[in-house]
Amino acid sequence: MNLLFLAHRVPFPPDRGDKIRSFHILQYLAKRARVHLVAFADDAADFDPPAVFTDMLASCTILPRGKSQKRAAIEALASGKPVSLTAFASRAVQAAVDRAVPHVSGIYCFSGQMAQFLPAGGPPVVMDFVDVDSAKFAGFADDVRGPMRWMMRREARLLGAFERKIAARVSASLFVSEAEAALFRDGGAMGRILAVENGIDAGKFDPADSYLNLGRHPGGGRGPVGKVVVTADSPSSSTFPNWAPASAGVVVGEDDVSAPLIVFTGQMDYRPNIDAVTWFVRDILPLIRQSHPAHFTIVGRAPTAVVQALASDHVTITGAVDDVRGWLAAADICVAPLKLARGIQNKVLEAMAMARPVVASTAAAEGIDHAGTIRVAQTAQDFADQVKALLETPEAATTLGHAARAQVIRRYGWDARLAPLDALLDLDS
């Protein structure tokens, strides 16, 4: 069986939320069919993916996306389309899809941006929206003023209409959680709308593995010993003195050398993550440090200037790291203080799998069947109180972490989560 897999980013390496989901789905399908990938590149490295990725594919077509956000916005205003679509519009991708369609018996379309390339007729399509993106833009509109509010509301309205149109013509529309699927149905969408949840590789995210080389760095800081990748957008250490250098994992102030370590992980040019760490540093961490000299480390690639400016004697921003697992294992507590979150947060599942005690916002915890194995908070004071309670009772924190890992193993194995794809794509025949 031949399948066409469309993705708005090359699903490798699986090092951010959307790519983790797309990679595991692609891997699952490639074990059951010949999969032909058509995807956009995010950077130059994407044009030469390693054999460990391409060997599982029947063919691999990776094309550039060089349109600026400004140009996409101008085109969207002129055409009456959502910016989300004009940003990804590509004649080259459309041509690649048109060439592949006559030779496949099914299409897996990952992310709403790629739905614009689907043929009017042709083979059955499974549309993986992941989240309700139009609702995300509606949420953004509530937090901005002036022309940006108008743009966000416009995007939410136009993108919502497009999402509903696509859902009415595909075989099935998938979402990462039942809450997202219900939100889509409640918004008037028709057709077969299902939840196919994210999973977690509990064998990879295993705190018992010997790869975890924890201890103190040459600079005296806490965290995993290992390389920190300094990217082109990394600030100089003279501008942001608490930026981790390439030769060490984390550099902290003298008062924080033995402090409890609180860790947040995520793509740090993603607005919900930016808002989350900003809220934590400004409103939550000071409440915690009134009684506990905790050190907060933000682990993730491409931190914006807003994130970089949060660095201080007790806040470190690492930039891209070679392996997030070491940072999770080193954490006394992992936090997910997202105010706006859609679906299942991989960062929470990963921390749970690493047996870390987790404190998450209501929004970050909403899509996860955690069975009480993480702490959930709404306000800054509540969040700080939950963190302090765990720091004050380390045995209870350890017990909570072990319970969280056990829940992940019971509930979130990838093969079990993705099993519904067999019937949706007729993979059993």
Order of alpha helices (4+ residues) and beta strands (2+ residues): beta-alpha-beta-alpha-beta-alpha-alpha-alpha-beta-beta-alpha-alpha-beta-alpha-beta-beta-beta-beta-alpha-alpha-beta-alpha-beta-alpha-beta-alpha-beta-alpha-beta-alpha-alpha-alpha-alpha
